[in-house]
């Protein structure tokens, strides 16, 4: 079945759409089981930074450089960071600082995702549709026999390989015909930005296709929803986000975030 699409023209519509209708029987509250990703062009697939390395027409052109990228990051980054507890934390840290990896960024907050979806229209004069993607990560975990828990980094080694430790290096050399999987992992709070963005990541065994295509191949299209923001509604939602305090100053809690907020707000 196709990925579900919903058009939203206001922030209120987005919040209403993602709010569960039913109360969770355990907590007694309306708790969402989704994570969100903002995309500044609704036509783009869910490509990781590794997918985009070397361009996206076509993507995946430099996927084989994945191991070299992380090894050299390990080599040159040591003076600038504390030593990672394990190699999965190293991978998360590399992704967080901009190294192309197979990790895909998500957030627990649909409002933060909407911020990233609506960035840049006014200063670039762009009027195309934007998108906020929602992933039901618990559905994905059930499909691959994983617990319905947000996995911590230390869980990966125990869950993804039964006969010993599972490292990123083994994942990088994994053959395409081996049993596929995808999961969500919680990053450690290595800095204030991860905390303020309510950040999380998905990890996928396949680095040769977009994440949405991978899920479709596994019969998991239903785990994704794409909320389309029409181009003529982007400024309206952007202003509503500012009213709600969702802006660069809060999402990037440093001087660069303050400057980015001022530059956009007064442009």
C-alpha positions as CSV (number, residue, x, y, z in Angstrom):
1,X,0.0,0.0,0.0
2,X,1.3,3.6,-0.6
3,X,2.7,5.8,2.1
4,X,-0.1,7.7,3.7
5,X,-0.1,11.4,2.9
6,X,-1.9,14.2,4.8
7,X,-1.9,17.9,3.8
8,X,-1.5,20.4,6.7
9,X,-1.7,24.2,6.3
10,X,-1.4,25.2,10.0
11,X,0.6,24.1,13.0
12,X,-2.6,23.3,14.8
13,X,-3.6,20.9,12.0
14,X,-0.2,19.1,12.3
15,X,-0.5,18.8,16.1
16,X,-4.1,17.5,15.8
17,X,-3.1,14.9,13.2
18,X,-0.3,13.5,15.3
19,X,-2.2,13.4,18.6
20,X,-3.4,9.9,19.2
21,X,-7.2,9.5,19.4
22,X,-7.0,6.9,22.1
23,X,-5.6,7.1,25.6
24,X,-2.7,4.8,26.3
25,X,-3.9,2.1,28.7
26,X,-0.7,2.1,30.7
27,X,0.0,5.8,31.2
28,X,-3.6,7.1,30.9
29,X,-2.3,9.8,28.5
30,X,-2.2,10.3,24.8
31,X,1.3,9.2,24.0
32,X,2.6,9.1,20.4
33,X,4.7,6.2,19.2
34,X,6.2,8.2,16.3
35,X,9.3,10.1,15.6
36,X,9.5,12.9,13.0
37,X,11.8,14.3,10.3
38,X,11.5,17.6,8.6
39,X,12.3,17.8,4.9
40,X,12.6,21.1,3.0
41,X,11.4,19.5,-0.2
42,X,8.4,17.2,-0.1
43,X,9.6,15.3,-3.2
44,X,12.8,14.1,-1.6
45,X,13.1,10.5,-0.4
46,X,14.5,9.6,3.0
47,X,18.2,9.7,2.2
48,X,21.0,9.6,4.8
49,X,24.0,11.9,4.6
50,X,25.9,8.9,3.3
51,X,23.3,8.4,0.5
52,X,23.8,12.0,-0.5
53,X,27.6,12.0,-0.5
54,X,28.7,12.7,-4.1
55,X,25.3,13.9,-5.1
56,X,21.7,12.6,-5.3
57,X,21.4,12.1,-9.1
58,X,21.9,9.2,-8.5
59,X,22.4,8.8,-4.8
60,X,24.5,6.1,-3.0
61,X,27.5,6.7,-5.3
62,X,30.0,6.7,-2.5
63,X,28.4,4.2,-0.1
64,X,31.6,2.1,-0.2
65,X,33.6,4.9,1.5
66,X,31.6,4.5,4.7
67,X,34.3,2.5,6.6
68,X,37.1,4.9,5.4
69,X,35.1,7.9,6.6
70,X,34.7,6.6,10.1
71,X,38.2,5.3,10.4
72,X,39.6,8.7,9.5
73,X,37.2,10.5,11.8
74,X,38.5,8.2,14.6
75,X,42.0,9.1,13.6
76,X,41.7,12.9,13.4
77,X,39.0,13.6,16.0
78,X,40.8,12.3,19.1
79,X,42.2,15.7,20.3
80,X,38.8,17.3,20.1
81,X,36.6,14.9,22.0
82,X,36.5,12.6,25.0
83,X,37.1,9.0,24.0
84,X,33.8,7.2,23.0
85,X,32.7,4.4,25.2
86,X,32.3,2.1,22.2
87,X,32.3,2.2,18.4
88,X,28.6,2.8,18.1
89,X,28.9,6.0,20.2
90,X,31.7,7.0,17.9
91,X,29.4,6.6,14.9
92,X,26.7,8.7,16.6
93,X,29.2,11.4,17.5
94,X,30.5,11.5,13.9
95,X,27.0,11.8,12.5
96,X,26.1,14.6,15.0
97,X,29.2,16.6,13.9
98,X,28.4,16.2,10.2
99,X,30.3,13.2,9.0
100,X,28.3,11.3,6.3
101,X,26.9,8.1,7.8
102,X,24.1,5.7,7.3
103,X,22.3,7.1,10.4
104,X,19.1,9.1,9.7
105,X,18.2,12.0,12.1
106,X,14.8,12.1,13.6
107,X,13.2,14.0,16.5
108,X,10.4,13.1,19.0
109,X,8.9,16.5,18.4
110,X,6.8,17.2,15.4
111,X,7.3,20.9,16.0
112,X,11.1,20.6,15.7
113,X,10.6,18.6,12.6
114,X,8.4,21.3,11.2
115,X,11.1,23.8,12.0
116,X,13.6,22.0,9.8
117,X,10.9,21.5,7.1
118,X,10.1,25.3,6.9
119,X,13.7,26.6,7.0
120,X,14.9,28.8,4.2
121,X,11.9,29.8,2.2
122,X,12.0,33.5,2.7
123,X,15.7,34.0,2.1
124,X,15.7,31.8,-1.0
125,X,12.4,32.7,-2.4
126,X,11.3,29.0,-2.6
127,X,7.6,28.1,-2.8
128,X,7.6,24.4,-3.2
129,X,5.9,21.9,-0.8
130,X,7.6,20.8,2.4
131,X,7.2,17.6,4.4
132,X,7.2,16.3,7.9
133,X,7.7,12.6,8.0
134,X,6.4,10.4,10.8
135,X,7.8,7.0,11.5
136,X,6.1,4.5,13.8
137,X,9.3,3.0,15.1
138,X,7.5,0.5,17.3
139,X,5.9,-1.1,14.2
140,X,9.4,-1.4,12.6
141,X,10.8,-3.0,15.8
142,X,8.0,-5.5,15.9
143,X,8.6,-6.4,12.2
144,X,12.3,-7.2,12.9
145,X,11.8,-9.0,16.2
146,X,13.2,-6.2,18.4
147,X,11.8,-5.0,21.7
148,X,9.4,-2.0,21.6
149,X,12.0,0.1,23.4
150,X,14.1,2.9,22.1
151,X,17.4,1.1,22.0
152,X,20.4,2.5,23.8
153,X,23.8,2.3,22.1
154,X,24.9,-0.5,24.4
155,X,21.8,-2.5,23.4
156,X,23.0,-2.8,19.7
157,X,25.8,-5.2,20.4
158,X,23.6,-7.5,22.4
159,X,20.5,-7.5,20.2
160,X,21.8,-7.5,16.7
161,X,24.2,-10.4,16.9
162,X,23.4,-13.4,19.0
163,X,26.8,-15.1,18.9
164,X,28.9,-12.1,20.0
165,X,29.5,-8.4,19.8
166,X,28.2,-6.6,16.7
167,X,30.2,-3.6,15.7
168,X,29.8,-0.9,13.0
169,X,32.7,-2.4,11.1
170,X,30.8,-5.7,10.7
171,X,27.7,-3.7,9.6
172,X,29.8,-1.9,7.0
173,X,30.9,-5.1,5.3
174,X,27.5,-6.8,5.6
175,X,26.3,-8.4,2.3
176,X,22.9,-7.3,0.9
177,X,21.5,-10.8,0.9
178,X,21.9,-11.1,4.7
179,X,18.9,-10.7,6.9
180,X,17.8,-7.1,6.8
181,X,16.9,-5.0,9.8
182,X,16.2,-1.4,10.8
183,X,15.9,0.0,14.3
184,X,15.8,3.3,16.3
185,X,18.6,4.1,18.6
186,X,18.8,6.8,21.3
187,X,22.0,8.8,21.2
188,X,23.8,9.7,24.5
189,X,23.5,13.3,25.5
190,X,26.9,14.3,24.3
191,X,25.9,17.9,24.1
192,X,23.1,20.3,24.7
193,X,22.0,20.3,21.0
194,X,21.0,16.6,21.1
195,X,18.9,17.3,24.2
196,X,17.2,20.5,22.9
197,X,16.3,18.8,19.6
198,X,14.9,15.7,21.2
199,X,17.1,13.9,18.8
200,X,17.1,10.2,17.9
201,X,18.4,8.1,14.9
202,X,17.4,5.2,12.8
203,X,19.9,2.6,11.7
204,X,19.3,0.5,8.6
205,X,21.2,-2.6,7.3
206,X,20.8,-1.4,3.7
207,X,22.9,1.5,2.5
208,X,22.0,1.1,-1.2
209,X,18.4,2.5,-1.2
210,X,16.5,5.3,0.6
211,X,14.9,4.4,4.0
212,X,11.4,4.8,2.7
213,X,12.1,2.4,-0.2
214,X,13.7,-0.1,2.2
215,X,10.6,0.0,4.4
216,X,8.4,-0.5,1.3
217,X,10.5,-3.5,0.3
218,X,9.9,-5.0,3.7
219,X,6.1,-4.3,3.5
220,X,6.4,-1.6,6.1
221,X,5.0,1.4,4.1
222,X,2.3,1.7,6.8
223,X,5.0,2.7,9.4
224,X,5.5,6.0,7.5
225,X,3.2,9.0,7.1
226,X,4.1,12.1,5.1
227,X,2.5,15.4,6.2
228,X,2.7,17.7,3.2
229,X,3.0,21.5,3.9
230,X,1.9,23.4,0.8
231,X,4.4,26.0,-0.4
232,X,2.0,28.9,0.2
233,X,1.5,27.8,3.8
234,X,5.1,27.6,4.8
235,X,5.5,31.2,6.0
236,X,2.3,30.9,8.0
237,X,3.5,27.7,9.8
238,X,7.0,29.3,10.2
239,X,5.4,32.3,12.0
240,X,3.4,29.9,14.2
241,X,6.5,28.1,15.2
242,X,8.1,31.3,16.3
243,X,5.1,32.1,18.4
244,X,5.5,28.7,20.0
245,X,9.2,29.3,20.7
246,X,10.5,26.7,18.2
247,X,13.4,28.5,16.6
248,X,17.2,28.4,16.1
249,X,17.9,30.0,19.4
250,X,16.3,27.1,21.3
251,X,17.1,24.3,19.0
252,X,20.8,25.3,18.6
253,X,21.6,26.6,22.1
254,X,24.8,28.4,21.3
255,X,26.0,31.7,19.7
256,X,25.6,30.3,16.2
257,X,21.9,29.5,17.0
258,X,21.3,33.0,18.4
259,X,22.8,34.5,15.2
260,X,20.9,32.2,12.9
261,X,17.6,33.1,14.7
262,X,18.3,36.8,14.4
263,X,19.3,36.5,10.7
264,X,16.1,34.7,9.8
265,X,13.7,36.5,12.1
266,X,14.7,39.9,10.8
267,X,15.1,39.0,7.1
